[in-house]
C-alpha cells in the first residue's frame, strides 16, 4: 500500500507537546493544527486499524510543523495550511532553532 492510498481518518498521529504527547487522527491534526506553538508537531504515525507504525512521511510536509516544514513555508514553497503569516512562521523558526 502506498502512502497516498492511506486516508487521514485511518492514521493516528502522536503529537509532541511540552506538557505531554497527544494522540489524534491525522484528519483532526490537519483541521486544528498547532496554532502558534512551534514545539507542537507530529512525531509518529500508525495505522488506526492495525496499530502498525507508519513512516512519518504519511503526514504531508506542510502539516508537520517541524523546522523543515516551517522553513519551506517561509520560503514560499507552499502556503501555511493553518493560515499563519510568513512573519509568524519566521518567528516560529527562530523559536524552534533556540530549542534545539
N, C-alpha and C positions, 0 to 999 in steps of 0.2 A: 504494500500500500504506500502510495506517495503522500508526502505531507499535504499536498493540495487536495487530496481526497478526504482529509480528516476535517469534520465540521467543528467549528469553535465550541458548539454546545457539548461535544464529546471529548473535549480536552479540559483537564483540570490543571490549573497552574498554581504553583506555590509562589506567593509574592512576599519578598523580604520587606520587613517593616522594622524600624528601630525598636518598637515595643513588642515584637513577636511576629513570626511568619503567619500568613493567612493563606487559606486555600479557597479558590473560587473557580468557576468555569471561565474559559478564555473569553466567551462572549460577554460575560459580566465585566471582566477586566477591560475589554475593548470599550464597553459602554461607560464605565465610571472612571477608569484611568487613575493616575497618581495625584492629580491636582498639581500643585506647585512643589511637590515633595521630591527632591532629587534622589533620595535614598530608598525610595519605594519602587521596586521593579521585580518582574518575574525572574525566579532563579531556577525553576524546574517545571517540567510538564509531564503529565502522564495521561494515559487513556482512561476515560471515565469508566468504560465497561470492563476492561481487563485489569486496570491498575498498573499496567506495564509502563515503564518510563518511556518518554518520547524525547527526541532531540529538541533542544531549545529553539531550533530554527522553525519549529511548527508555529512559533509565535512570530508573526511578521515583524521585521526590524523596527518599523515605526511605532510599534506597541511595546517595545522592550524597556523604554525609559532608562537605558544604561548609557554609559559615556559614548559608545559608538552611535547609538540611535540619536542621541541629543546633538552630537556633532554633525551628523548627516542632515538633520532637520535645520540646524543653524546654517549649514552650507547651502540650503535650498534644494536638496535632492528630493525632498517631499515635504508636504505640509504636516504640521503637528496635528495628530488625529483628535486631540482634545482642545484645540483652539488656542493654545498658548502662543504668544507672540515670539518673534525671533529674539527680542530683547529679553524676555523671560527665559527662553531657552538658553541664551548666552549666560545669564546669571546662574542658571542651574548647572551649567557645565563647570563654572568656577567653583560651585559648592561641591560637585562630585570630585573634582580634582583635589580639593582640600581634604576630602575624607579618605583619600587613598593612602 
